[in-house]
């Protein structure tokens, strides 16, 4: 799993490449924590995310909670259909701003 950060005006875009699994969750969490420290508007590009496990979902839920406290915004873009199915099965498609 690799994360590339791109500053775009007042938001920070995280381009994620690879699997969000138990093995990559800690590294993903570190990247997300750093991003939240830099900006309260985070956009995650899921174009290259091929797998989403519950550990990855936990990182996203924690990020959403932190951003809610500071009236921040978390947007998920370009989520592949197979990964989107995980959000739908867990009901998290109603929690996150998925575009």
C-alpha beads as a LAMMPS data file, in Angstrom:
LAMMPS data file: protein, C-alpha beads

99 atoms
98 bonds

1 atom types
1 bond types

-500.0 500.0 xlo xhi
-500.0 500.0 ylo yhi
-500.0 500.0 zlo zhi

Masses

1 110.0

Atoms # bond

1 1 1 0.000 0.000 0.000
2 1 1 1.316 3.412 -0.994
3 1 1 -0.152 6.856 -0.383
4 1 1 0.674 9.931 -2.446
5 1 1 -0.333 13.320 -1.068
6 1 1 -1.349 16.187 -3.340
7 1 1 -2.290 19.637 -2.025
8 1 1 -5.161 21.109 -4.054
9 1 1 -6.198 24.477 -2.698
10 1 1 -7.602 24.002 0.792
11 1 1 -7.922 20.227 0.530
12 1 1 -5.407 17.427 0.674
13 1 1 -5.828 14.552 -1.773
14 1 1 -4.549 11.124 -0.795
15 1 1 -4.078 8.798 -3.764
16 1 1 -4.070 5.294 -2.335
17 1 1 -2.546 2.398 -4.223
18 1 1 -2.848 -1.217 -3.097
19 1 1 -4.685 -3.179 -0.439
20 1 1 -6.116 -1.772 2.791
21 1 1 -5.727 -4.845 4.954
22 1 1 -4.639 -5.783 8.468
23 1 1 -1.059 -5.853 7.209
24 1 1 -1.206 -2.277 5.877
25 1 1 -3.626 -0.678 8.368
26 1 1 -0.958 0.736 10.681
27 1 1 0.937 2.415 7.841
28 1 1 -2.344 3.674 6.356
29 1 1 -3.362 5.078 9.745
30 1 1 -0.053 6.954 10.034
31 1 1 -0.565 8.497 6.592
32 1 1 -4.135 9.512 7.448
33 1 1 -3.102 10.981 10.825
34 1 1 -0.432 13.086 9.103
35 1 1 -2.964 14.245 6.515
36 1 1 -5.464 15.301 9.184
37 1 1 -2.696 17.260 10.933
38 1 1 -2.128 19.135 7.657
39 1 1 -5.713 19.737 6.548
40 1 1 -9.303 19.409 7.742
41 1 1 -10.472 18.707 4.184
42 1 1 -9.302 15.294 3.015
43 1 1 -10.164 13.610 -0.266
44 1 1 -9.124 10.001 -0.772
45 1 1 -8.785 8.685 -4.308
46 1 1 -9.603 4.966 -4.236
47 1 1 -8.997 4.332 -7.965
48 1 1 -6.097 1.956 -7.218
49 1 1 -7.454 0.370 -4.019
50 1 1 -7.942 -3.294 -4.865
51 1 1 -9.033 -4.633 -1.471
52 1 1 -10.640 -3.276 1.692
53 1 1 -10.602 -5.196 4.985
54 1 1 -12.179 -4.269 8.302
55 1 1 -8.834 -2.879 9.489
56 1 1 -8.935 -0.329 6.672
57 1 1 -12.519 0.538 7.551
58 1 1 -11.491 1.177 11.163
59 1 1 -8.889 3.697 10.009
60 1 1 -11.496 5.488 7.905
61 1 1 -14.040 5.542 10.752
62 1 1 -11.452 7.000 13.142
63 1 1 -10.522 9.635 10.548
64 1 1 -14.174 10.557 10.014
65 1 1 -14.679 10.976 13.775
66 1 1 -11.619 13.235 14.099
67 1 1 -12.683 15.359 11.154
68 1 1 -16.236 15.649 12.495
69 1 1 -14.879 17.227 15.693
70 1 1 -13.246 20.071 13.754
71 1 1 -16.027 20.426 11.133
72 1 1 -13.714 18.818 8.615
73 1 1 -14.636 16.864 5.518
74 1 1 -13.649 13.398 4.320
75 1 1 -14.570 12.454 0.776
76 1 1 -13.898 9.093 -0.902
77 1 1 -13.692 9.174 -4.707
78 1 1 -13.420 6.609 -7.475
79 1 1 -14.233 3.627 -5.262
80 1 1 -14.179 0.436 -7.318
81 1 1 -17.378 -1.597 -7.324
82 1 1 -15.888 -4.557 -5.434
83 1 1 -14.536 -2.249 -2.717
84 1 1 -17.773 -0.256 -2.648
85 1 1 -19.584 -3.508 -1.897
86 1 1 -17.740 -3.678 1.454
87 1 1 -19.060 -0.226 2.355
88 1 1 -22.573 -1.245 1.337
89 1 1 -22.508 -4.537 3.264
90 1 1 -21.461 -2.743 6.443
91 1 1 -23.823 0.195 5.971
92 1 1 -20.861 2.565 5.863
93 1 1 -21.879 3.833 2.445
94 1 1 -24.411 5.903 4.432
95 1 1 -21.712 7.252 6.769
96 1 1 -19.041 8.335 4.289
97 1 1 -19.266 10.864 1.482
98 1 1 -18.554 8.506 -1.435
99 1 1 -18.441 10.097 -4.874

Bonds

1 1 1 2
2 1 2 3
3 1 3 4
4 1 4 5
5 1 5 6
6 1 6 7
7 1 7 8
8 1 8 9
9 1 9 10
10 1 10 11
11 1 11 12
12 1 12 13
13 1 13 14
14 1 14 15
15 1 15 16
16 1 16 17
17 1 17 18
18 1 18 19
19 1 19 20
20 1 20 21
21 1 21 22
22 1 22 23
23 1 23 24
24 1 24 25
25 1 25 26
26 1 26 27
27 1 27 28
28 1 28 29
29 1 29 30
30 1 30 31
31 1 31 32
32 1 32 33
33 1 33 34
34 1 34 35
35 1 35 36
36 1 36 37
37 1 37 38
38 1 38 39
39 1 39 40
40 1 40 41
41 1 41 42
42 1 42 43
43 1 43 44
44 1 44 45
45 1 45 46
46 1 46 47
47 1 47 48
48 1 48 49
49 1 49 50
50 1 50 51
51 1 51 52
52 1 52 53
53 1 53 54
54 1 54 55
55 1 55 56
56 1 56 57
57 1 57 58
58 1 58 59
59 1 59 60
60 1 60 61
61 1 61 62
62 1 62 63
63 1 63 64
64 1 64 65
65 1 65 66
66 1 66 67
67 1 67 68
68 1 68 69
69 1 69 70
70 1 70 71
71 1 71 72
72 1 72 73
73 1 73 74
74 1 74 75
75 1 75 76
76 1 76 77
77 1 77 78
78 1 78 79
79 1 79 80
80 1 80 81
81 1 81 82
82 1 82 83
83 1 83 84
84 1 84 85
85 1 85 86
86 1 86 87
87 1 87 88
88 1 88 89
89 1 89 90
90 1 90 91
91 1 91 92
92 1 92 93
93 1 93 94
94 1 94 95
95 1 95 96
96 1 96 97
97 1 97 98
98 1 98 99
